[in-house]
Amino acid sequence: MNYNHRCEVTFSEKVPGYLGEDEIKTKTKILPCGKSALSNDEQISMFGKYTNTAFKIHLQGHLENISDIEFEDVRRTIFDVKRHKHSTVVIVS
């Protein structure tokens, strides 16, 4: 996997709040990442239709508590986070 792109990843923490848990954004890092397309089976199982805007971002290492991703100067919606071997795969749209 070529990690030739860069993305800005924001991490968060859950802390006890007045009416339950609150999410607090703790830090932001710029990390190397790789971009790949979703297969047809993944598109149907995730979205129920074919969508050209969704793709996968591969980040090095096992990362926890990812709340936001900004890729190519656009804030992306996170649909799923998976671990694969020594990387974290984030499916975004």
C-alpha positions in Angstrom: 0.0 0.0 0.0 1.4 3.4 -1.0 0.8 6.0 1.7 1.3 8.9 -0.7 -1.6 11.1 0.5 -2.0 13.1 3.7 -5.1 13.6 5.8 -6.0 15.4 9.0 -7.3 13.1 11.7 -9.1 14.4 14.8 -9.3 12.2 17.9 -11.9 12.5 20.7 -12.4 11.2 24.2 -15.7 10.5 26.0 -16.0 12.1 29.5 -18.9 11.9 31.9 -21.3 14.8 31.5 -24.5 16.0 33.1 -26.9 13.9 31.0 -24.5 11.0 30.0 -21.3 11.0 28.2 -19.9 14.0 26.3 -17.4 13.8 23.4 -14.4 16.1 23.6 -12.0 16.6 20.7 -8.5 16.1 22.1 -6.0 16.4 19.3 -5.5 16.7 15.6 -2.7 15.0 13.6 -1.7 15.0 10.0 -1.0 11.4 9.0 0.1 9.7 5.8 -2.7 7.7 4.2 -3.6 5.6 1.2 -6.8 5.9 -0.8 -8.6 3.0 -2.5 -12.0 2.4 -4.0 -14.8 0.3 -2.5 -15.7 -3.0 -4.2 -19.3 -3.5 -5.5 -20.1 -5.8 -2.6 -18.9 -3.3 0.0 -21.0 -0.5 -1.6 -24.1 -2.6 -1.6 -23.6 -3.9 2.0 -22.7 -0.5 3.4 -25.0 1.9 1.5 -27.6 -0.3 -0.2 -26.7 1.3 -3.5 -23.8 2.1 -5.8 -22.1 5.4 -4.8 -19.2 6.9 -6.6 -18.3 9.3 -3.7 -17.4 6.7 -1.1 -13.8 5.3 -0.7 -11.4 3.8 1.8 -8.6 5.6 3.6 -5.8 3.3 4.9 -3.9 4.7 7.9 -0.7 3.2 9.3 -1.1 1.5 12.8 -4.1 0.8 15.0 -5.8 4.1 15.8 -8.6 4.5 18.3 -11.2 7.2 18.9 -11.2 8.8 15.4 -14.0 11.4 15.3 -13.3 13.4 12.1 -11.2 13.1 8.9 -10.3 15.9 6.5 -9.0 14.6 3.2 -8.1 16.8 0.2 -9.4 19.9 2.2 -12.9 18.4 2.6 -14.3 17.2 5.9 -15.5 13.6 5.2 -18.3 11.6 6.8 -17.1 8.4 8.6 -19.2 5.3 7.9 -17.1 2.5 9.4 -13.7 1.9 11.0 -12.0 -1.5 10.5 -8.6 -2.9 11.5 -6.6 -4.9 8.9 -3.2 -6.4 9.8 -1.1 -3.3 10.9 -3.4 -0.6 9.5 -6.7 1.1 10.2 -9.2 1.3 7.3 -11.8 4.1 7.5 -14.7 4.1 5.0 -15.7 7.7 4.2 -17.9 9.5 1.8 
